Amino acid sequence: MNNYLRKYRVLITDRDNVALDVSDLRCTFQIEKKAIQSVNYASITIYNLSSSAEASIIREGHRVVVEAGYEDGAYGKIFDGEVFQPLFDRENVVDYKLTLHCIDGDSLLHMNFVNFAMGAGYDYNAVITNMAKSARTVIPINHITDDLKKGQAPRGKIVFGDWRDKAREIALDNSAQFYINDGKLDVMKVTDVSQDEALVISPETGLIGTPQQIENGFRFRCLLNPDIRLTNPCMRIKLDHSIIQQEKAIQGQYISMLDQDMFGIVIGITHTGDTRGQEWYTDAICLNKGGKAPLGLSGEAIPDFVRSSKENTN
């Protein structure tokens, strides 16, 4: 579908993988992705569905795929996840809307148990790989960092319990993060930086407003851009740091300096869109490349929002 040079498609499939394309209707969405031991979340609203289509989605809607971008520019998939809860509501008296709260990876990370034994000689990469393959619900693997602690264990090991708890233990011991993106597992470290050419963000490429400095990095808003993604190793963004609004210093609080080479790595994304309205944005959170200070676990940078996310999952 195309509207004001925008291009988008919203597909809802049932458990038999039969798809319903609702792109001709007004759709709004807010999609949140973070590489911090969490699932990706989306709230997708569809306006004025027919009664039969609405009933079918509420009864059988299983998976939602959202693609977005521009007709003559970047275009691609920005969300692929399961329907967690459908909500029906009425707006402005005459408009009916169905809101689908969706989660990418919920069935993989929650209430997913592992129970297996490993012989002597295993390492962390082998444990993570076996956990993914041996879980009650098998977890497809995208990429596991090569930078986990090496060395072969002298004794065997029993792995039993909740998958997420076991993965968190390994992540904390390695100053790493794990997350699900598009139904696949990634285990990465903020020091894992892609050597691909960095994506340049500027007013000429869609930057909106003034980027803001945050602890250990910066955040910015631009026109919706599906090329800004969570990747493993971490995707690089190049942004002129002279236009970033610096954070005000507070006595007793350390503020890290921005990288002088003007790079950041993407660890958080929010896509917001309205196919019949003005909103068509991407908000991104970037850490300084490699993250240096303040010090966290094992001497590496752990931002406040990452720490709070870990605490909330306990």
Residue pairs with C-beta under 8 A, 6 or more apart in sequence:
1 7
1 8
1 9
1 23
1 24
1 275
2 71
3 275
3 276
5 70
5 71
5 72
6 68
6 69
6 70
6 71
6 224
6 275
6 280
7 67
7 68
7 69
7 70
7 71
7 75
8 23
8 27
8 66
8 67
8 68
8 69
8 273
8 275
9 21
9 23
9 65
9 66
9 67
9 68
10 21
10 22
10 23
10 27
10 29
10 44
10 46
10 64
10 65
10 66
10 67
11 19
11 20
11 21
11 22
11 64
11 65
11 66
12 19
12 20
12 22
12 57
12 61
12 63
12 64
12 83
12 100
13 19
13 20
13 61
13 62
13 63
13 64
13 65
14 56
14 60
14 61
14 62
15 60
15 62
20 53
20 56
20 57
22 46
22 49
22 53
23 275
25 46
25 47
25 48
25 49
26 46
26 47
26 48
26 274
26 275
26 276
27 44
27 45
27 46
27 47
27 273
27 274
27 275
28 44
28 45
28 273
28 274
28 275
28 277
28 279
29 42
29 43
29 44
29 45
29 66
29 68
29 79
29 271
29 272
29 273
30 42
30 43
30 270
30 271
30 272
31 40
31 41
31 42
31 66
31 78
31 79
31 269
31 270
31 271
31 272
32 40
32 41
32 42
32 268
32 269
32 270
33 40
33 104
33 181
33 230
33 268
33 269
33 270
34 40
34 179
34 230
34 267
34 268
34 269
34 285
34 309
35 177
35 179
35 181
35 186
35 188
35 230
35 234
35 267
35 268
36 177
36 179
36 267
36 268
36 305
36 306
36 309
36 310
37 164
37 167
37 168
37 171
37 177
37 178
37 179
37 309
37 310
37 313
38 179
38 309
38 313
39 103
39 104
39 105
39 106
39 109
39 179
39 180
40 79
40 81
40 103
40 104
40 105
40 179
40 180
40 181
41 101
41 102
41 103
41 104
42 64
42 66
42 79
42 81
42 100
42 101
42 102
42 103
42 104
43 99
43 100
43 101
43 102
44 64
44 66
44 79
44 99
44 100
44 102
45 97
45 98
45 99
45 100
46 57
46 97
46 98
46 99
46 100
47 91
47 95
47 96
47 97
48 95
48 96
48 97
49 57
49 96
49 98
54 88
54 96
54 98
57 86
57 98
57 100
58 86
58 88
58 98
61 83
61 86
61 100
62 82
62 83
63 80
63 81
63 82
63 83
64 79
64 80
64 81
64 82
64 83
64 100
64 102
65 77
65 79
65 80
66 77
66 78
66 79
66 80
67 75
67 76
67 77
67 78
67 226
68 75
68 76
68 78
68 224
68 226
68 271
68 273
68 280
69 75
69 76
69 224
69 225
69 226
74 225
74 226
74 227
75 226
76 226
76 227
77 182
77 226
78 224
78 226
78 271
79 102
79 104
79 271
80 104
80 182
80 183
81 102
81 103
81 104
81 105
81 106
81 183
82 102
82 103
82 104
82 106
82 107
83 100
83 101
83 102
84 101
84 102
84 103
84 106
85 100
85 101
86 98
86 99
86 100
86 101
87 98
87 99
87 100
87 101
88 96
88 97
88 98
88 99
89 96
89 97
89 98
89 99
90 96
90 97
91 97
104 180
104 181
104 182
104 183
105 179
105 180
105 181
105 183
107 137
108 135
108 137
108 139
108 163
108 180
108 183
108 185
109 163
109 164
109 180
110 164
111 162
112 135
112 136
112 137
112 139
112 162
112 163
112 164
113 135
113 136
113 161
113 162
113 163
114 131
114 134
114 135
114 136
114 159
114 160
114 161
114 162
114 163
114 166
115 134
115 159
115 160
116 130
116 134
116 158
116 159
117 156
117 157
117 158
117 159
118 126
118 127
118 130
118 156
118 157
118 159
119 156
120 152
120 153
120 154
120 155
120 156
121 152
121 153
122 152
122 153
122 156
122 157
123 148
123 149
123 150
123 151
123 152
123 153
124 148
124 149
124 170
124 173
124 174
125 144
125 146
125 148
127 157
127 159
127 170
128 144
128 148
128 167
128 170
128 178
128 187
129 141
129 144
130 159
131 139
131 159
131 163
131 166
131 167
132 138
132 139
132 140
132 141
132 185
133 139
134 159
135 163
139 163
139 180
139 184
139 185
140 183
140 184
140 185
141 184
141 185
142 181
142 184
142 185
142 186
142 232
143 186
143 187
143 188
143 232
144 185
144 186
144 187
145 176
145 187
145 188
145 189
145 192
145 232
145 233
147 174
147 176
147 189
147 191
147 192
148 170
148 174
148 176
148 187
149 173
149 174
159 166
164 313
167 178
167 187
168 178
168 310
168 313
170 176
171 177
171 178
171 187
172 297
172 310
174 189
174 298
175 189
175 296
175 297
175 298
175 299
175 300
175 302
176 187
176 188
176 189
177 187
177 188
177 189
177 190
177 306
178 185
178 186
178 187
178 188
179 185
179 186
179 230
180 186
181 230
186 230
186 232
187 232
188 232
188 233
188 234
189 300
190 234
190 265
190 267
190 287
190 290
190 291
190 300
190 301
191 290
191 291
191 300
192 232
192 233
192 234
193 233
193 234
193 236
193 265
193 289
193 290
194 231
194 233
194 234
194 235
194 236
195 233
196 235
196 236
198 236
198 237
198 238
198 263
199 227
199 228
199 235
199 236
199 237
199 238
200 238
200 239
201 207
201 220
201 222
201 237
201 238
201 239
202 239
202 240
205 222
206 222
206 223
206 225
207 220
207 221
207 222
207 239
208 221
208 222
208 223
208 281
209 220
209 221
210 243
210 244
210 245
211 218
211 219
211 220
211 239
211 243
211 244
211 245
212 218
212 219
212 220
212 244
212 245
212 247
213 244
213 245
213 246
213 247
213 255
213 258
214 247
214 285
214 303
215 247
215 255
215 256
215 294
215 303
215 304
216 256
216 287
216 288
216 291
216 292
216 293
216 294
216 301
216 303
217 256
217 258
217 264
217 285
217 286
217 287
217 288
217 291
217 303
218 239
218 241
218 244
218 258
218 264
218 286
219 283
219 284
219 285
219 286
220 239
220 283
220 284
220 286
221 281
221 282
221 283
221 284
222 228
222 281
222 282
222 284
223 280
223 281
223 282
224 271
224 272
224 273
224 280
224 281
224 282
225 282
226 271
228 235
228 237
228 266
228 269
228 282
228 284
229 235
229 266
229 269
230 266
230 267
230 269
231 266
234 265
234 266
234 267
235 265
235 266
236 263
236 264
236 265
236 266
236 289
237 263
237 264
237 265
237 266
237 284
237 286
238 262
238 263
239 262
239 264
239 286
240 262
241 258
241 259
241 260
241 262
244 258
247 255
249 255
254 293
254 294
256 288
256 292
256 293
256 294
256 301
257 288
258 288
259 288
259 289
261 289
263 289
264 286
264 287
264 288
264 289
265 286
265 287
265 288
265 289
265 290
265 291
266 284
266 285
266 286
267 285
267 286
267 287
268 284
268 285
268 305
269 282
269 283
269 284
269 285
270 282
270 283
270 284
271 281
271 282
272 279
272 280
272 281
272 282
272 283
273 279
273 280
273 281
274 280
285 305
287 301
287 303
288 301
291 300
291 301
291 303
292 301
293 301
294 301
295 301
296 302
296 307
